[in-house]
Amino acid sequence: MTDSRTEMIQQRLARELSPVSIDITDESAKHAGHAGAASGGGHFIVNIVAEAFRDKTLIQRHRQVYDAVDDIMHREIHALSIQAKTPDEV
């Protein structure tokens, strides 16, 4: 079963970036007891492949991902680890 936070992240990334593929891993359980976890925010790994990243720097790609989930950052998400590639980089 997919976590509702994972679904929220996936929906926002799909809407904003139209990815070719996306894989989100919820690692929140590994961070139990961590100060950020106490607020309820989760720790996630996002692997996303999208044409939207073409000709973008690593920082620009990460900013695109953060912009897509901005409304749930610090509430549903405490930390994101991002791997963002174009289709021909896979």
Backbone atoms as SQL, in Angstrom:
CREATE TABLE atoms (id INTEGER PRIMARY KEY, chain TEXT, resi INTEGER, resn TEXT, atom TEXT, x REAL, y REAL, z REAL);
INSERT INTO atoms VALUES
  (1, 'A', 1, 'MET', 'N', 0.840, -1.191, 0.000),
  (2, 'A', 1, 'MET', 'CA', 0.000, 0.000, 0.000),
  (3, 'A', 1, 'MET', 'C', 0.882, 1.250, 0.000),
  (4, 'A', 2, 'THR', 'N', 0.533, 2.208, -0.782),
  (5, 'A', 2, 'THR', 'CA', 1.313, 3.431, -0.892),
  (6, 'A', 2, 'THR', 'C', 0.902, 4.413, 0.190),
  (7, 'A', 3, 'ASP', 'N', 1.888, 4.986, 0.839),
  (8, 'A', 3, 'ASP', 'CA', 1.668, 6.001, 1.864),
  (9, 'A', 3, 'ASP', 'C', 1.024, 7.230, 1.229),
  (10, 'A', 4, 'SER', 'N', 0.101, 7.863, 1.935),
  (11, 'A', 4, 'SER', 'CA', -0.579, 9.038, 1.375),
  (12, 'A', 4, 'SER', 'C', 0.393, 10.182, 1.103),
  (13, 'A', 5, 'ARG', 'N', 1.450, 10.309, 1.917),
  (14, 'A', 5, 'ARG', 'CA', 2.450, 11.354, 1.652),
  (15, 'A', 5, 'ARG', 'C', 3.191, 11.054, 0.362),
  (16, 'A', 6, 'THR', 'N', 3.516, 9.801, 0.149),
  (17, 'A', 6, 'THR', 'CA', 4.181, 9.392, -1.092),
  (18, 'A', 6, 'THR', 'C', 3.284, 9.706, -2.280),
  (19, 'A', 7, 'GLU', 'N', 1.991, 9.421, -2.155),
  (20, 'A', 7, 'GLU', 'CA', 1.045, 9.727, -3.221),
  (21, 'A', 7, 'GLU', 'C', 0.978, 11.225, -3.491),
  (22, 'A', 8, 'MET', 'N', 0.966, 12.035, -2.426),
  (23, 'A', 8, 'MET', 'CA', 0.927, 13.493, -2.594),
  (24, 'A', 8, 'MET', 'C', 2.144, 13.976, -3.372),
  (25, 'A', 9, 'ILE', 'N', 3.306, 13.484, -3.008),
  (26, 'A', 9, 'ILE', 'CA', 4.546, 13.876, -3.684),
  (27, 'A', 9, 'ILE', 'C', 4.478, 13.464, -5.150),
  (28, 'A', 10, 'GLN', 'N', 4.081, 12.221, -5.384),
  (29, 'A', 10, 'GLN', 'CA', 4.014, 11.710, -6.752),
  (30, 'A', 10, 'GLN', 'C', 3.034, 12.522, -7.599),
  (31, 'A', 11, 'GLN', 'N', 1.874, 12.838, -7.063),
  (32, 'A', 11, 'GLN', 'CA', 0.885, 13.616, -7.814),
  (33, 'A', 11, 'GLN', 'C', 1.408, 14.993, -8.185),
  (34, 'A', 12, 'ARG', 'N', 2.063, 15.660, -7.259),
  (35, 'A', 12, 'ARG', 'CA', 2.579, 17.003, -7.534),
  (36, 'A', 12, 'ARG', 'C', 3.699, 16.977, -8.573),
  (37, 'A', 13, 'LEU', 'N', 4.602, 16.004, -8.446),
  (38, 'A', 13, 'LEU', 'CA', 5.692, 15.896, -9.415),
  (39, 'A', 13, 'LEU', 'C', 5.155, 15.536, -10.797),
  (40, 'A', 14, 'ALA', 'N', 4.171, 14.653, -10.854),
  (41, 'A', 14, 'ALA', 'CA', 3.586, 14.273, -12.141),
  (42, 'A', 14, 'ALA', 'C', 2.911, 15.474, -12.790),
  (43, 'A', 15, 'ARG', 'N', 2.189, 16.247, -12.005),
  (44, 'A', 15, 'ARG', 'CA', 1.465, 17.410, -12.535),
  (45, 'A', 15, 'ARG', 'C', 2.427, 18.481, -13.042),
  (46, 'A', 16, 'GLU', 'N', 3.476, 18.750, -12.297),
  (47, 'A', 16, 'GLU', 'CA', 4.384, 19.858, -12.632),
  (48, 'A', 16, 'GLU', 'C', 5.479, 19.492, -13.627),
  (49, 'A', 17, 'LEU', 'N', 5.946, 18.233, -13.616),
  (50, 'A', 17, 'LEU', 'CA', 7.121, 17.880, -14.406),
  (51, 'A', 17, 'LEU', 'C', 6.873, 16.816, -15.476),
  (52, 'A', 18, 'SER', 'N', 5.704, 16.219, -15.513),
  (53, 'A', 18, 'SER', 'CA', 5.365, 15.174, -16.495),
  (54, 'A', 18, 'SER', 'C', 6.505, 14.164, -16.668),
  (55, 'A', 19, 'PRO', 'N', 6.878, 13.492, -15.607),
  (56, 'A', 19, 'PRO', 'CA', 8.030, 12.590, -15.685),
  (57, 'A', 19, 'PRO', 'C', 7.778, 11.358, -16.553),
  (58, 'A', 20, 'VAL', 'N', 8.863, 10.862, -17.132),
  (59, 'A', 20, 'VAL', 'CA', 8.850, 9.605, -17.869),
  (60, 'A', 20, 'VAL', 'C', 8.772, 8.476, -16.845),
  (61, 'A', 21, 'SER', 'N', 9.472, 8.643, -15.734),
  (62, 'A', 21, 'SER', 'CA', 9.407, 7.675, -14.639),
  (63, 'A', 21, 'SER', 'C', 9.662, 8.395, -13.323),
  (64, 'A', 22, 'ILE', 'N', 9.109, 7.802, -12.276),
  (65, 'A', 22, 'ILE', 'CA', 9.283, 8.365, -10.943),
  (66, 'A', 22, 'ILE', 'C', 9.222, 7.231, -9.933),
  (67, 'A', 23, 'ASP', 'N', 10.141, 7.248, -8.992),
  (68, 'A', 23, 'ASP', 'CA', 10.174, 6.255, -7.926),
  (69, 'A', 23, 'ASP', 'C', 10.416, 7.014, -6.622),
  (70, 'A', 24, 'ILE', 'N', 9.531, 6.833, -5.670),
  (71, 'A', 24, 'ILE', 'CA', 9.654, 7.521, -4.387),
  (72, 'A', 24, 'ILE', 'C', 9.738, 6.475, -3.284),
  (73, 'A', 25, 'THR', 'N', 10.761, 6.591, -2.456),
  (74, 'A', 25, 'THR', 'CA', 10.945, 5.691, -1.328),
  (75, 'A', 25, 'THR', 'C', 10.772, 6.475, -0.042),
  (76, 'A', 26, 'ASP', 'N', 9.927, 5.978, 0.836),
  (77, 'A', 26, 'ASP', 'CA', 9.702, 6.603, 2.140),
  (78, 'A', 26, 'ASP', 'C', 10.656, 5.966, 3.138),
  (79, 'A', 27, 'GLU', 'N', 11.615, 6.746, 3.614),
  (80, 'A', 27, 'GLU', 'CA', 12.589, 6.264, 4.587),
  (81, 'A', 27, 'GLU', 'C', 12.330, 6.832, 5.975),
  (82, 'A', 28, 'SER', 'N', 11.124, 7.287, 6.212),
  (83, 'A', 28, 'SER', 'CA', 10.785, 7.930, 7.475),
  (84, 'A', 28, 'SER', 'C', 11.057, 7.035, 8.676),
  (85, 'A', 29, 'ALA', 'N', 10.790, 5.742, 8.552),
  (86, 'A', 29, 'ALA', 'CA', 10.984, 4.822, 9.678),
  (87, 'A', 29, 'ALA', 'C', 12.445, 4.779, 10.134),
  (88, 'A', 30, 'LYS', 'N', 13.371, 4.994, 9.208),
  (89, 'A', 30, 'LYS', 'CA', 14.801, 4.986, 9.555),
  (90, 'A', 30, 'LYS', 'C', 15.195, 6.212, 10.374),
  (91, 'A', 31, 'HIS', 'N', 14.315, 7.218, 10.408),
  (92, 'A', 31, 'HIS', 'CA', 14.642, 8.471, 11.081),
  (93, 'A', 31, 'HIS', 'C', 13.787, 8.708, 12.322),
  (94, 'A', 32, 'ALA', 'N', 13.144, 7.659, 12.802),
  (95, 'A', 32, 'ALA', 'CA', 12.322, 7.785, 14.013),
  (96, 'A', 32, 'ALA', 'C', 13.193, 8.304, 15.153),
  (97, 'A', 33, 'GLY', 'N', 12.671, 9.271, 15.888),
  (98, 'A', 33, 'GLY', 'CA', 13.429, 9.862, 16.989),
  (99, 'A', 33, 'GLY', 'C', 14.235, 11.076, 16.581),
  (100, 'A', 34, 'HIS', 'N', 14.413, 11.269, 15.280),
  (101, 'A', 34, 'HIS', 'CA', 15.136, 12.425, 14.750),
  (102, 'A', 34, 'HIS', 'C', 14.280, 13.673, 14.979),
  (103, 'A', 35, 'ALA', 'N', 14.891, 14.793, 15.243),
  (104, 'A', 35, 'ALA', 'CA', 14.156, 16.025, 15.554),
  (105, 'A', 35, 'ALA', 'C', 13.140, 16.380, 14.467),
  (106, 'A', 36, 'GLY', 'N', 13.507, 16.243, 13.212),
  (107, 'A', 36, 'GLY', 'CA', 12.591, 16.564, 12.122),
  (108, 'A', 36, 'GLY', 'C', 11.422, 15.604, 12.043),
  (109, 'A', 37, 'ALA', 'N', 11.660, 14.350, 12.429),
  (110, 'A', 37, 'ALA', 'CA', 10.600, 13.347, 12.395),
  (111, 'A', 37, 'ALA', 'C', 9.553, 13.617, 13.467),
  (112, 'A', 38, 'ALA', 'N', 9.949, 14.270, 14.534),
  (113, 'A', 38, 'ALA', 'CA', 9.017, 14.569, 15.628),
  (114, 'A', 38, 'ALA', 'C', 7.874, 15.463, 15.170),
  (115, 'A', 39, 'SER', 'N', 8.115, 16.295, 14.170),
  (116, 'A', 39, 'SER', 'CA', 7.073, 17.187, 13.666),
  (117, 'A', 39, 'SER', 'C', 6.111, 16.468, 12.719),
  (118, 'A', 40, 'GLY', 'N', 6.418, 15.233, 12.399),
  (119, 'A', 40, 'GLY', 'CA', 5.557, 14.460, 11.505),
  (120, 'A', 40, 'GLY', 'C', 6.008, 14.454, 10.064),
  (121, 'A', 41, 'GLY', 'N', 7.003, 15.258, 9.719),
  (122, 'A', 41, 'GLY', 'CA', 7.512, 15.297, 8.354),
  (123, 'A', 41, 'GLY', 'C', 8.310, 14.059, 8.028),
  (124, 'A', 42, 'GLY', 'N', 8.148, 13.551, 6.813),
  (125, 'A', 42, 'GLY', 'CA', 8.830, 12.334, 6.404),
  (126, 'A', 42, 'GLY', 'C', 10.123, 12.575, 5.654),
  (127, 'A', 43, 'HIS', 'N', 10.902, 11.512, 5.543),
  (128, 'A', 43, 'HIS', 'CA', 12.158, 11.510, 4.798),
  (129, 'A', 43, 'HIS', 'C', 11.950, 10.660, 3.551),
  (130, 'A', 44, 'PHE', 'N', 12.213, 11.225, 2.382),
  (131, 'A', 44, 'PHE', 'CA', 11.924, 10.547, 1.128),
  (132, 'A', 44, 'PHE', 'C', 13.109, 10.605, 0.173),
  (133, 'A', 45, 'ILE', 'N', 13.227, 9.557, -0.637),
  (134, 'A', 45, 'ILE', 'CA', 14.179, 9.515, -1.746),
  (135, 'A', 45, 'ILE', 'C', 13.347, 9.588, -3.016),
  (136, 'A', 46, 'VAL', 'N', 13.658, 10.548, -3.885),
  (137, 'A', 46, 'VAL', 'CA', 12.935, 10.723, -5.145),
  (138, 'A', 46, 'VAL', 'C', 13.896, 10.492, -6.303),
  (139, 'A', 47, 'ASN', 'N', 13.583, 9.501, -7.126),
  (140, 'A', 47, 'ASN', 'CA', 14.297, 9.256, -8.375),
  (141, 'A', 47, 'ASN', 'C', 13.321, 9.597, -9.485),
  (142, 'A', 48, 'ILE', 'N', 13.638, 10.630, -10.253),
  (143, 'A', 48, 'ILE', 'CA', 12.705, 11.117, -11.263),
  (144, 'A', 48, 'ILE', 'C', 13.437, 11.369, -12.577),
  (145, 'A', 49, 'VAL', 'N', 12.800, 10.944, -13.658),
  (146, 'A', 49, 'VAL', 'CA', 13.328, 11.142, -15.005),
  (147, 'A', 49, 'VAL', 'C', 12.297, 11.966, -15.762),
  (148, 'A', 50, 'ALA', 'N', 12.725, 13.127, -16.263),
  (149, 'A', 50, 'ALA', 'CA', 11.789, 14.010, -16.957),
  (150, 'A', 50, 'ALA', 'C', 12.509, 14.852, -18.001),
  (151, 'A', 51, 'GLU', 'N', 11.832, 15.062, -19.104),
  (152, 'A', 51, 'GLU', 'CA', 12.341, 15.936, -20.155),
  (153, 'A', 51, 'GLU', 'C', 12.498, 17.374, -19.629),
  (154, 'A', 52, 'ALA', 'N', 11.713, 17.723, -18.625),
  (155, 'A', 52, 'ALA', 'CA', 11.753, 19.077, -18.052),
  (156, 'A', 52, 'ALA', 'C', 13.128, 19.440, -17.487),
  (157, 'A', 53, 'PHE', 'N', 13.980, 18.446, -17.252),
  (158, 'A', 53, 'PHE', 'CA', 15.307, 18.711, -16.696),
  (159, 'A', 53, 'PHE', 'C', 16.362, 19.006, -17.767),
  (160, 'A', 54, 'ARG', 'N', 15.992, 18.850, -19.029),
  (161, 'A', 54, 'ARG', 'CA', 16.958, 19.069, -20.111),
  (162, 'A', 54, 'ARG', 'C', 17.531, 20.487, -20.042),
  (163, 'A', 55, 'ASP', 'N', 18.840, 20.574, -20.197),
  (164, 'A', 55, 'ASP', 'CA', 19.577, 21.843, -20.190),
  (165, 'A', 55, 'ASP', 'C', 19.494, 22.587, -18.849),
  (166, 'A', 56, 'LYS', 'N', 19.183, 21.875, -17.784),
  (167, 'A', 56, 'LYS', 'CA', 19.126, 22.475, -16.441),
  (168, 'A', 56, 'LYS', 'C', 20.315, 21.980, -15.625),
  (169, 'A', 57, 'THR', 'N', 20.823, 22.839, -14.762),
  (170, 'A', 57, 'THR', 'CA', 21.889, 22.434, -13.844),
  (171, 'A', 57, 'THR', 'C', 21.288, 21.567, -12.738),
  (172, 'A', 58, 'LEU', 'N', 22.130, 20.929, -11.981),
  (173, 'A', 58, 'LEU', 'CA', 21.672, 20.113, -10.856),
  (174, 'A', 58, 'LEU', 'C', 20.836, 20.948, -9.883),
  (175, 'A', 59, 'ILE', 'N', 21.295, 22.133, -9.578),
  (176, 'A', 59, 'ILE', 'CA', 20.563, 23.005, -8.652),
  (177, 'A', 59, 'ILE', 'C', 19.203, 23.394, -9.241),
  (178, 'A', 60, 'GLN', 'N', 19.157, 23.700, -10.525),
  (179, 'A', 60, 'GLN', 'CA', 17.884, 24.049, -11.161),
  (180, 'A', 60, 'GLN', 'C', 16.908, 22.869, -11.141),
  (181, 'A', 61, 'ARG', 'N', 17.416, 21.670, -11.352),
  (182, 'A', 61, 'ARG', 'CA', 16.571, 20.470, -11.315),
  (183, 'A', 61, 'ARG', 'C', 15.993, 20.259, -9.915),
  (184, 'A', 62, 'HIS', 'N', 16.840, 20.399, -8.921),
  (185, 'A', 62, 'HIS', 'CA', 16.369, 20.238, -7.540),
  (186, 'A', 62, 'HIS', 'C', 15.336, 21.308, -7.203),
  (187, 'A', 63, 'ARG', 'N', 15.569, 22.525, -7.673),
  (188, 'A', 63, 'ARG', 'CA', 14.620, 23.616, -7.429),
  (189, 'A', 63, 'ARG', 'C', 13.269, 23.285, -8.080),
  (190, 'A', 64, 'GLN', 'N', 13.276, 22.700, -9.268),
  (191, 'A', 64, 'GLN', 'CA', 12.029, 22.311, -9.928),
  (192, 'A', 64, 'GLN', 'C', 11.257, 21.302, -9.073),
  (193, 'A', 65, 'VAL', 'N', 11.976, 20.348, -8.503),
  (194, 'A', 65, 'VAL', 'CA', 11.328, 19.344, -7.645),
  (195, 'A', 65, 'VAL', 'C', 10.789, 20.014, -6.385),
  (196, 'A', 66, 'TYR', 'N', 11.616, 20.819, -5.728),
  (197, 'A', 66, 'TYR', 'CA', 11.161, 21.504, -4.511),
  (198, 'A', 66, 'TYR', 'C', 9.975, 22.432, -4.795),
  (199, 'A', 67, 'ASP', 'N', 9.984, 23.121, -5.917),
  (200, 'A', 67, 'ASP', 'CA', 8.860, 23.992, -6.270),
  (201, 'A', 67, 'ASP', 'C', 7.565, 23.190, -6.426),
  (202, 'A', 68, 'ALA', 'N', 7.678, 21.992, -6.970),
  (203, 'A', 68, 'ALA', 'CA', 6.491, 21.158, -7.194),
  (204, 'A', 68, 'ALA', 'C', 5.854, 20.679, -5.893),
  (205, 'A', 69, 'VAL', 'N', 6.655, 20.554, -4.838),
  (206, 'A', 69, 'VAL', 'CA', 6.127, 20.058, -3.549),
  (207, 'A', 69, 'VAL', 'C', 6.135, 21.133, -2.462),
  (208, 'A', 70, 'ASP', 'N', 6.315, 22.369, -2.889),
  (209, 'A', 70, 'ASP', 'CA', 6.459, 23.477, -1.940),
  (210, 'A', 70, 'ASP', 'C', 5.335, 23.550, -0.906),
  (211, 'A', 71, 'ASP', 'N', 4.106, 23.295, -1.329),
  (212, 'A', 71, 'ASP', 'CA', 2.973, 23.438, -0.409),
  (213, 'A', 71, 'ASP', 'C', 2.938, 22.381, 0.695),
  (214, 'A', 72, 'ILE', 'N', 3.705, 21.292, 0.537),
  (215, 'A', 72, 'ILE', 'CA', 3.716, 20.268, 1.585),
  (216, 'A', 72, 'ILE', 'C', 5.078, 20.125, 2.279),
  (217, 'A', 73, 'MET', 'N', 6.031, 20.961, 1.883),
  (218, 'A', 73, 'MET', 'CA', 7.336, 20.958, 2.558),
  (219, 'A', 73, 'MET', 'C', 7.162, 21.432, 3.997),
  (220, 'A', 74, 'HIS', 'N', 7.923, 20.837, 4.881),
  (221, 'A', 74, 'HIS', 'CA', 7.960, 21.188, 6.308),
  (222, 'A', 74, 'HIS', 'C', 6.687, 20.812, 7.051),
  (223, 'A', 75, 'ARG', 'N', 5.710, 20.275, 6.347),
  (224, 'A', 75, 'ARG', 'CA', 4.499, 19.777, 7.002),
  (225, 'A', 75, 'ARG', 'C', 4.458, 18.266, 6.811),
  (226, 'A', 76, 'GLU', 'N', 4.471, 17.827, 5.563),
  (227, 'A', 76, 'GLU', 'CA', 4.454, 16.405, 5.231),
  (228, 'A', 76, 'GLU', 'C', 5.856, 15.881, 4.923),
  (229, 'A', 77, 'ILE', 'N', 6.746, 16.777, 4.525),
  (230, 'A', 77, 'ILE', 'CA', 8.108, 16.396, 4.131),
  (231, 'A', 77, 'ILE', 'C', 9.110, 17.126, 5.010),
  (232, 'A', 78, 'HIS', 'N', 10.012, 16.366, 5.605),
  (233, 'A', 78, 'HIS', 'CA', 11.111, 16.983, 6.343),
  (234, 'A', 78, 'HIS', 'C', 12.375, 16.995, 5.487),
  (235, 'A', 79, 'ALA', 'N', 12.602, 15.911, 4.731),
  (236, 'A', 79, 'ALA', 'CA', 13.826, 15.817, 3.932),
  (237, 'A', 79, 'ALA', 'C', 13.576, 15.065, 2.634),
  (238, 'A', 80, 'LEU', 'N', 14.215, 15.548, 1.566),
  (239, 'A', 80, 'LEU', 'CA', 14.167, 14.898, 0.254),
  (240, 'A', 80, 'LEU', 'C', 15.588, 14.643, -0.229),
  (241, 'A', 81, 'SER', 'N', 15.816, 13.452, -0.708),
  (242, 'A', 81, 'SER', 'CA', 17.038, 13.137, -1.427),
  (243, 'A', 81, 'SER', 'C', 16.599, 12.991, -2.878),
  (244, 'A', 82, 'ILE', 'N', 17.187, 13.785, -3.767),
  (245, 'A', 82, 'ILE', 'CA', 16.688, 13.865, -5.146),
  (246, 'A', 82, 'ILE', 'C', 17.729, 13.383, -6.144),
  (247, 'A', 83, 'GLN', 'N', 17.293, 12.505, -7.037),
  (248, 'A', 83, 'GLN', 'CA', 18.063, 12.086, -8.202),
  (249, 'A', 83, 'GLN', 'C', 17.211, 12.482, -9.409),
  (250, 'A', 84, 'ALA', 'N', 17.599, 13.515, -10.124),
  (251, 'A', 84, 'ALA', 'CA', 16.804, 14.050, -11.234),
  (252, 'A', 84, 'ALA', 'C', 17.604, 13.968, -12.536),
  (253, 'A', 85, 'LYS', 'N', 17.070, 13.212, -13.496),
  (254, 'A', 85, 'LYS', 'CA', 17.762, 13.012, -14.767),
  (255, 'A', 85, 'LYS', 'C', 16.829, 13.230, -15.956),
  (256, 'A', 86, 'THR', 'N', 17.437, 13.455, -17.112),
  (257, 'A', 86, 'THR', 'CA', 16.668, 13.499, -18.358),
  (258, 'A', 86, 'THR', 'C', 16.596, 12.058, -18.883),
  (259, 'A', 87, 'PRO', 'N', 15.684, 11.772, -19.810),
  (260, 'A', 87, 'PRO', 'CA', 15.571, 10.413, -20.340),
  (261, 'A', 87, 'PRO', 'C', 16.868, 9.861, -20.945),
  (262, 'A', 88, 'ASP', 'N', 17.654, 10.702, -21.597),
  (263, 'A', 88, 'ASP', 'CA', 18.883, 10.207, -22.200),
  (264, 'A', 88, 'ASP', 'C', 20.040, 10.083, -21.209),
  (265, 'A', 89, 'GLU', 'N', 19.848, 10.449, -19.970),
  (266, 'A', 89, 'GLU', 'CA', 20.869, 10.278, -18.928),
  (267, 'A', 89, 'GLU', 'C', 20.690, 8.963, -18.162),
  (268, 'A', 90, 'VAL', 'N', 19.610, 8.273, -18.463),
  (269, 'A', 90, 'VAL', 'CA', 19.303, 7.032, -17.732),
  (270, 'A', 90, 'VAL', 'C', 20.048, 5.866, -18.336);
